[in-house]
Amino acid sequence: MSRTDPQLRLRVPLPLRAEIERAARAARRSMNAEIVIRLEASFANENSRKEETL
């Protein structure tokens, strides 16, 4: 990720933000990196499930 990537403003409930923050700290990542990694994993799982049904 770079500073030239588009930015996205996002509202997140406080309990979820705290959970993201804890996970990011445990993985020694920024909150942004934690969110991106989890979103990418979510889409990868979704795509693999679609492929299994073909």
C-alpha positions as CSV (number, residue, x, y, z in Angstrom):
1,M,0.0,0.0,0.0
2,S,1.2,3.4,-0.7
3,R,0.2,7.0,0.0
4,T,-1.1,7.2,-3.6
5,D,-3.7,4.6,-3.0
6,P,-7.2,6.0,-2.8
7,Q,-8.5,6.8,0.7
8,L,-11.9,5.7,2.0
9,R,-13.6,7.3,5.0
10,L,-15.4,4.7,7.0
11,R,-17.7,4.7,10.0
12,V,-17.1,1.8,12.4
13,P,-18.8,1.0,15.7
14,L,-16.5,1.6,18.6
15,P,-16.5,-2.0,19.8
16,L,-15.4,-3.1,16.3
17,R,-12.8,-0.4,16.1
18,A,-11.3,-1.6,19.4
19,E,-11.2,-5.2,18.1
20,I,-9.4,-4.1,14.9
21,E,-7.0,-2.1,17.0
22,R,-6.2,-5.1,19.3
23,A,-5.7,-7.4,16.3
24,A,-3.5,-4.9,14.6
25,R,-1.4,-4.4,17.7
26,A,-1.0,-8.1,18.2
27,A,0.1,-8.6,14.6
28,R,2.3,-5.5,14.8
29,R,0.5,-3.8,11.9
30,S,-1.3,-0.5,11.4
31,M,-5.1,-0.6,11.7
32,N,-5.2,0.2,7.9
33,A,-3.1,-2.8,7.1
34,E,-5.1,-5.1,9.4
35,I,-8.4,-4.0,7.7
36,V,-6.9,-4.5,4.2
37,I,-5.5,-7.9,5.0
38,R,-8.9,-9.0,6.5
39,L,-10.9,-7.7,3.6
40,E,-8.6,-9.4,1.1
41,A,-8.9,-12.7,3.0
42,S,-12.7,-12.4,3.0
43,F,-12.8,-11.9,-0.7
44,A,-10.4,-14.8,-1.3
45,N,-12.6,-17.1,0.8
46,E,-15.7,-15.9,-1.1
47,N,-14.0,-16.5,-4.4
48,S,-12.8,-20.0,-3.5
49,R,-16.3,-21.0,-2.3
50,K,-17.7,-19.9,-5.7
51,E,-15.1,-22.0,-7.5
52,E,-16.0,-25.0,-5.4
53,T,-19.6,-24.9,-6.7
54,L,-18.5,-24.9,-10.3
